[in-house]
Amino acid sequence: MSAFFAILARMKHITRWGLMRNTQRENLVEHSYETAVIAHALAVIKNTRFGGQIDPHQAATAALFHDASEILTGDMPTPVKYYNPALKTQYKQLEKVANEKLLALLPADLKPEYESLFALCEPGFDLYPLIKAADKISALIKCLQEQNMGNREFDSAEKSLRAAVTDMHLPEADVFLAEFLPAFLLNLDELQS
């Protein structure tokens, strides 16, 4: 018996934005799905408009697992996670240990496939900047939607995330911000017109 997929299913119990007052709660499954959709889109944009050679399906699949370690660590709030370099380093090590524990739950013949997906989300791999951008864009969308509901709690996070995406200097991310991000502020009737 392997508990790998049963533990992954617990992502729906991990609530994000724990230090913030939310008008609508977001869990890790919702965020991971949205990050995967955005990673796929960024890869398609990069390939179509900028001559990239990224597999959009691989980008989406890897992005589904980008925060899997949080099943065991919980969602550490960004101000805490990045409070100082030593804490950031220790948290990265904790994420690595959590991922190793998750991967150890797999049968030996399946483990290499999932190890490679987890690894693609790490610095030094080709997909890392794209998945990191998708992750930040997903968080930016959450901020914009909260602001749209009148929640000023997300004002600073929105500015910080927008700057972080822009500072990545990824043309595909810039395209997403310009062409697709504004629609996230529309209501259902406006989206359909």
C-alpha positions in Angstrom: 0.0 0.0 0.0 1.2 3.5 -0.9 0.0 6.6 0.8 1.5 9.1 -1.7 -1.7 10.0 -3.5 -3.8 10.0 -0.3 -1.4 12.5 1.3 -1.5 14.6 -1.9 -5.2 14.7 -1.6 -4.8 16.5 1.7 -3.6 19.6 -0.1 -7.2 20.8 0.1 -6.9 21.1 3.8 -3.9 23.5 3.6 -5.2 27.1 3.8 -3.1 29.8 2.2 -2.7 33.5 3.4 -3.0 32.6 7.0 -1.9 36.0 8.3 -4.3 37.9 6.1 -8.0 38.6 6.5 -9.6 37.0 3.4 -13.0 37.5 1.8 -12.6 34.1 0.3 -10.3 31.4 1.6 -7.9 29.7 -0.8 -6.5 26.2 -0.3 -3.4 24.6 -1.7 -5.3 22.6 -4.3 -6.9 25.7 -5.8 -3.5 27.5 -5.9 -1.7 24.6 -7.4 -4.3 24.1 -10.1 -4.2 27.8 -11.0 -0.4 27.8 -11.0 -0.4 24.8 -13.4 -2.8 26.5 -15.8 -0.7 29.7 -15.7 2.5 27.7 -16.2 1.0 26.0 -19.2 0.0 29.4 -20.6 3.4 30.9 -20.0 5.0 28.0 -21.8 2.7 28.4 -24.8 3.3 32.1 -24.9 7.1 31.6 -24.7 7.0 29.0 -27.5 4.6 30.9 -29.8 5.8 34.4 -29.4 9.4 34.2 -28.3 10.7 31.0 -30.0 10.9 28.9 -26.8 11.2 25.2 -26.7 9.3 24.4 -23.5 6.9 21.5 -23.1 3.7 23.2 -21.8 2.3 19.9 -20.5 5.5 19.2 -18.5 5.3 22.8 -17.2 1.7 22.3 -16.1 2.3 18.9 -14.5 5.4 20.1 -12.6 3.6 23.1 -11.4 0.9 20.9 -9.8 3.6 19.7 -7.4 5.4 23.0 -6.8 4.1 23.4 -3.3 3.6 19.7 -2.4 5.9 20.0 0.6 3.4 22.3 2.2 1.3 19.2 2.9 3.8 18.4 5.7 5.1 21.9 6.5 1.9 23.9 6.1 1.9 27.3 4.3 4.5 29.4 5.9 3.6 33.1 5.5 6.0 34.9 3.2 7.0 37.6 5.8 8.1 34.8 8.1 9.6 32.6 5.5 11.9 35.3 4.2 12.4 37.2 7.5 16.2 36.7 7.3 18.6 34.6 5.1 19.2 32.0 7.8 15.5 31.3 8.2 15.0 31.2 4.5 17.8 28.6 4.1 16.4 26.5 6.9 12.9 26.6 5.4 14.2 25.6 2.0 15.9 22.6 3.7 12.7 21.7 5.5 10.9 21.8 2.1 13.5 19.5 0.7 13.1 17.0 3.6 9.3 17.2 3.2 9.5 16.4 -0.5 11.9 13.5 0.2 9.4 12.1 2.8 6.5 12.4 0.2 8.6 10.7 -2.5 9.6 7.9 -0.2 5.9 6.9 0.0 5.9 5.9 -3.7 6.7 2.4 -5.0 10.3 2.2 -6.3 9.2 1.9 -10.0 7.1 5.1 -9.9 9.4 7.2 -7.8 11.8 8.4 -10.6 8.9 10.0 -12.5 7.7 12.0 -9.5 11.3 12.9 -8.4 11.8 14.5 -11.8 8.6 16.5 -11.5 9.5 17.8 -8.1 13.0 18.6 -9.3 11.7 20.7 -12.2 10.3 23.2 -9.6 13.8 23.8 -8.1 16.3 26.5 -8.9 18.8 25.5 -11.6 16.2 23.7 -13.7 14.9 25.2 -17.0 11.3 25.3 -15.9 12.0 26.9 -12.5 11.7 30.6 -13.7 8.5 29.9 -15.5 6.9 28.0 -12.6 8.1 30.6 -10.2 6.4 33.3 -12.3 3.2 31.3 -12.5 3.2 30.9 -8.8 3.6 34.6 -8.2 1.0 35.4 -10.8 -1.5 33.1 -9.1 -0.8 34.9 -5.8 -1.2 38.3 -7.6 -4.6 37.2 -8.9 -5.6 36.3 -5.4 -4.5 39.8 -4.2 -6.4 41.5 -7.1 -9.6 39.6 -6.4 -9.4 40.4 -2.7 -8.9 44.1 -3.5 -11.8 43.9 -5.9 -14.0 42.8 -3.0 -12.8 45.9 -1.1 -10.2 44.1 1.0 -7.3 46.5 1.4 -5.5 43.8 3.5 -3.8 42.7 0.2 -2.6 46.1 -1.0 1.0 45.7 0.0 1.2 42.1 -1.2 -0.3 43.1 -4.6 2.4 45.7 -5.1 5.2 43.4 -4.0 4.0 40.5 -6.2 3.5 42.7 -9.3 7.0 44.0 -8.8 8.4 40.5 -8.3 6.9 39.3 -11.6 8.0 42.3 -13.5 11.5 42.0 -12.0 11.8 38.5 -13.4 12.1 40.0 -16.9 10.3 37.1 -18.5 8.6 38.3 -21.7 5.9 35.6 -21.4 5.0 36.8 -17.9 4.9 40.4 -19.1 2.4 39.3 -21.8 0.3 37.5 -19.3 0.1 40.5 -17.1 -0.8 42.8 -20.0 -3.2 40.6 -21.9 -4.8 38.2 -19.4 -4.5 39.6 -15.9 -7.1 42.5 -16.3 -9.9 40.0 -17.1 -9.6 38.5 -13.6 -11.2 41.7 -12.2 -14.3 41.3 -14.4 -17.6 39.7 -13.2 -19.2 36.8 -15.0 -21.4 39.0 -17.3 -18.4 41.2 -18.3 -16.3 38.1 -19.0 -19.0 36.8 -21.4 -19.6 40.0 -23.3 
